[in-house]
Amino acid sequence: MTGFARIEGSWENHRWTWELKSVNSRGLDIRHRLPSGMDAHERTVKKLVSDKLGRGNVNCNLAIDSQALPARIQVNEGVLGEIVSVAKAEAAKHGLEAPRISEIMALRGVLEVTDHVMEDEERQSRDEAVLTSLESAIDELAADRIREGAKMGAVINDQVNQIEALVARARLCAGGQATAIQDRLESQLSEALGSRGVKLDQDRLVHEVSILALKADIAEELDRLDAHVSAARELLATSDPVGRKLDFLAQEFGREANTLASKAADNELSSIGLDLKVIIDQIREQVQNIE
């Protein structure tokens, strides 16, 4: 879910830049920073992001630079007409030359200079262009996340292969569980009873070993681990969002590994159990990066 995108756009005298950043999150958390005048589009921004992204902490930042347009110059027709009428009347009355247009235009109130103000239609057109470029930025971010996800998928696939190899080793050890339990129990009982001069009852020993061996049987855990390996490979092979499913599957991996380690009757199987838990913990960290 880690990614970055930067898109620049323009419309008439407006220039803008979208910057989108995405980091890991269990759900989808969208945060945005929009300049003044774009607040009305907050819901639109969130919807555009949520339509294409399912997980991640996504930050959307927009910066707009609007270059000033030339000021508008308007003639106050009412004032101009009044001045011209008065000027003509006074010129005729006193036998003077009529004033020139340049002199009249220089009088206060004839010309009005106003800054350019965006009309509603102009603002709407600009905002549409800004939001269109946001869609491109989201596509770029999604593509970056896919590339990152592909890398993480390869890492997790390798870790799943390691789990499969450890499970195969554990199966080889499973057959010696009963022998290991018997040797350990016999040694403990011989030491305890020998000091009292009591002879070890072999029939009772076999009975106790059978009970303990049944409790220590790891066949079900190994079968479930193999099933989880197959499920993980199926998820990694699909193009659909699988982050949450892999997260849940990693928890199931961990549950079986803990049970296997607790049932281990010899050092080799205990070591395998510990190795499994280390790899599974690594997977649980990695799946947080996958949508």
TAQUI-V344200 format. One record per residue. RES is the residue in three letters. PHI is phi in whole degrees, -180 to 180 (999 if undefined). PSI is psi in whole degrees, -180 to 180 (none if undefined). D_CENTER is the distance of its C-alpha to the mean C-alpha in Angstrom with 1 decimal. Layout:
# TAQUI-V344200
res: {RES	RES}
phi: {PHI	PHI}
psi: {PSI	PSI}
d_center: {D_CENTER	D_CENTER}
This chain:
# TAQUI-V344200
res: {MET	THR	GLY	PHE	ALA	ARG	ILE	GLU	GLY	SER	TRP	GLU	ASN	HIS	ARG	TRP	THR	TRP	GLU	LEU	LYS	SER	VAL	ASN	SER	ARG	GLY	LEU	ASP	ILE	ARG	HIS	ARG	LEU	PRO	SER	GLY	MET	ASP	ALA	HIS	GLU	ARG	THR	VAL	LYS	LYS	LEU	VAL	SER	ASP	LYS	LEU	GLY	ARG	GLY	ASN	VAL	ASN	CYS	ASN	LEU	ALA	ILE	ASP	SER	GLN	ALA	LEU	PRO	ALA	ARG	ILE	GLN	VAL	ASN	GLU	GLY	VAL	LEU	GLY	GLU	ILE	VAL	SER	VAL	ALA	LYS	ALA	GLU	ALA	ALA	LYS	HIS	GLY	LEU	GLU	ALA	PRO	ARG	ILE	SER	GLU	ILE	MET	ALA	LEU	ARG	GLY	VAL	LEU	GLU	VAL	THR	ASP	HIS	VAL	MET	GLU	ASP	GLU	GLU	ARG	GLN	SER	ARG	ASP	GLU	ALA	VAL	LEU	THR	SER	LEU	GLU	SER	ALA	ILE	ASP	GLU	LEU	ALA	ALA	ASP	ARG	ILE	ARG	GLU	GLY	ALA	LYS	MET	GLY	ALA	VAL	ILE	ASN	ASP	GLN	VAL	ASN	GLN	ILE	GLU	ALA	LEU	VAL	ALA	ARG	ALA	ARG	LEU	CYS	ALA	GLY	GLY	GLN	ALA	THR	ALA	ILE	GLN	ASP	ARG	LEU	GLU	SER	GLN	LEU	SER	GLU	ALA	LEU	GLY	SER	ARG	GLY	VAL	LYS	LEU	ASP	GLN	ASP	ARG	LEU	VAL	HIS	GLU	VAL	SER	ILE	LEU	ALA	LEU	LYS	ALA	ASP	ILE	ALA	GLU	GLU	LEU	ASP	ARG	LEU	ASP	ALA	HIS	VAL	SER	ALA	ALA	ARG	GLU	LEU	LEU	ALA	THR	SER	ASP	PRO	VAL	GLY	ARG	LYS	LEU	ASP	PHE	LEU	ALA	GLN	GLU	PHE	GLY	ARG	GLU	ALA	ASN	THR	LEU	ALA	SER	LYS	ALA	ALA	ASP	ASN	GLU	LEU	SER	SER	ILE	GLY	LEU	ASP	LEU	LYS	VAL	ILE	ILE	ASP	GLN	ILE	ARG	GLU	GLN	VAL	GLN	ASN	ILE	GLU}
phi: {999	-86	-169	-148	-146	-139	-128	-109	-148	-153	-154	51	-94	-106	-126	-144	-139	-99	-124	-119	-127	-134	-130	-67	-165	-66	-121	-108	-120	-106	-124	-142	-133	-114	-73	-58	100	-107	-59	-67	-102	-59	-65	-63	-60	-64	-67	-60	-71	-68	-68	-117	-123	-106	-140	119	-94	-107	-110	-116	-118	-121	-123	-119	-119	-108	-76	-67	-84	-57	-64	-91	-112	-123	-95	-81	-60	-64	-64	-61	-61	-66	-65	-62	-63	-64	-63	-64	-65	-70	-64	-69	-68	-105	66	-104	-76	-64	-65	-78	-62	-64	-71	-69	-65	-81	-73	-60	93	-76	-105	-118	-107	-127	-71	-71	-117	-66	-79	-59	-67	-65	-62	-63	-64	-64	-63	-63	-66	-64	-71	-64	-69	-64	-59	-65	-65	-65	-62	-66	-64	-61	-65	-65	-66	-65	-63	-66	-64	-63	-64	-66	-62	-65	-65	-65	-61	-65	-68	-64	-62	-65	-62	-60	-66	-68	-64	-63	-65	-64	-64	-68	-80	-60	-64	-95	-60	-62	-63	-64	-65	-63	-61	-68	-67	-65	-65	-67	-71	-62	-68	-73	-81	-62	-69	-103	75	-98	-80	-73	-84	-65	-62	-66	-63	-62	-62	-65	-63	-62	-65	-67	-65	-65	-68	-91	-64	-114	-59	-64	-63	-68	-64	-68	-63	-62	-65	-67	-61	-63	-65	-64	-67	-64	-66	-69	-85	-89	-95	-79	-61	-131	-56	-66	-66	-67	-62	-64	-64	-63	-64	-67	-55	-63	-63	-69	-65	-64	-65	-61	-64	-70	-92	-59	-106	-136	-66	-65	-68	-63	-65	-63	-60	-66	-62	-61	-65	-64	-65	-65	-62	-65	-63	-62	-73	-69	-67	-67	-92	-116	-81}
psi: {5	131	167	143	143	122	134	148	169	154	115	-117	13	134	139	164	127	131	122	131	142	132	176	144	147	-33	-159	115	112	124	146	155	108	145	166	136	-16	5	-30	-14	14	-46	-38	-42	-47	-39	-43	-39	-47	-23	-25	-16	140	-28	161	155	104	126	126	116	130	130	127	133	113	113	138	133	158	143	151	133	121	146	128	96	-36	-49	-43	-46	-40	-43	-43	-43	-47	-42	-44	-43	-43	-37	-43	-36	-39	6	36	164	138	141	151	158	-35	-34	-39	-42	-22	-9	148	134	-12	-46	135	126	121	144	154	128	129	131	165	-40	-38	-45	-42	-43	-42	-46	-37	-40	-38	-44	-32	-40	-27	-41	-40	-39	-40	-41	-41	-40	-44	-40	-40	-39	-36	-42	-42	-40	-36	-40	-45	-35	-39	-39	-46	-38	-39	-39	-36	-39	-39	-39	-44	-42	-39	-37	-40	-41	-39	-34	-35	-32	-24	-36	-23	6	-49	-43	-43	-41	-43	-45	-43	-44	-40	-40	-43	-42	-39	-40	-41	-42	-30	-35	-18	-2	22	133	139	128	110	-38	-42	-37	-46	-41	-47	-40	-39	-43	-46	-38	-36	-42	-30	3	130	13	-44	-42	-41	-39	-42	-37	-41	-40	-39	-36	-46	-42	-40	-40	-37	-42	-41	-22	-14	158	-1	159	126	8	-49	-39	-41	-35	-46	-42	-36	-36	-40	-40	-48	-39	-44	-38	-39	-42	-43	-45	-37	-25	-9	131	-7	168	-38	-44	-36	-41	-40	-42	-42	-42	-39	-45	-36	-48	-41	-38	-38	-40	-42	-32	-41	-37	-16	-17	2	134	none}
d_center: {3.4	5.6	7.6	10.4	12.8	16.2	18.7	22.2	24.5	28.0	30.4	34.0	34.1	30.5	27.8	24.2	20.9	17.4	14.8	11.1	8.7	5.0	4.8	4.7	5.8	8.3	8.1	7.0	8.4	9.7	12.1	14.6	17.7	20.3	23.9	26.9	27.9	24.4	23.8	25.0	22.0	19.3	19.1	19.1	16.1	14.0	15.5	14.8	11.0	11.1	13.5	11.3	7.7	7.6	4.7	2.4	5.2	6.4	9.9	12.5	15.8	19.0	22.3	25.5	28.8	31.8	35.0	38.1	40.3	44.1	45.8	47.6	51.4	53.3	57.1	58.3	60.8	62.6	63.3	64.3	66.7	68.3	68.8	70.3	72.7	73.9	74.2	76.3	78.5	79.1	79.8	82.4	83.9	84.4	85.0	81.9	79.6	76.5	73.3	71.0	67.6	65.8	67.6	66.7	63.0	62.9	63.9	61.5	59.7	60.4	57.1	53.8	50.7	47.3	43.8	41.6	39.7	37.0	38.1	36.0	35.9	34.8	32.0	30.8	30.9	29.0	26.3	25.9	25.7	23.0	20.8	21.6	20.2	17.0	16.6	17.3	14.7	12.0	13.5	13.5	9.8	9.3	12.1	10.9	7.8	10.6	12.9	10.8	10.4	14.1	15.0	13.3	15.1	18.3	18.1	17.6	20.3	22.6	22.1	22.9	26.0	27.0	26.8	29.0	31.5	31.7	32.4	35.1	36.6	36.5	38.5	41.2	41.4	41.5	45.0	46.3	44.9	48.2	50.3	48.2	48.5	52.3	52.9	51.1	52.8	56.2	56.0	55.1	57.8	60.4	59.9	60.1	63.0	64.9	65.5	67.2	69.2	67.5	67.0	63.6	63.7	62.0	61.7	59.9	57.7	56.8	56.1	53.7	52.0	51.4	49.8	47.5	46.7	45.7	43.3	41.9	41.3	37.8	38.2	35.9	33.1	33.4	33.5	30.3	28.6	29.7	28.4	25.0	25.1	25.9	23.2	20.5	22.0	22.0	18.3	17.5	19.9	18.4	16.1	14.8	11.5	12.7	10.2	12.0	15.3	15.0	14.3	17.4	19.3	18.8	20.4	23.2	23.7	24.1	26.6	28.8	28.8	29.9	32.6	33.8	34.0	36.0	38.4	39.0	42.8	42.9	41.2	39.8	38.0	36.7	35.4	33.6	32.0	30.8	29.4	27.5	26.0	24.9	23.2	21.5	20.2	18.6	17.1	15.7	14.0	12.7	11.3	8.7	7.1	7.6	6.7}
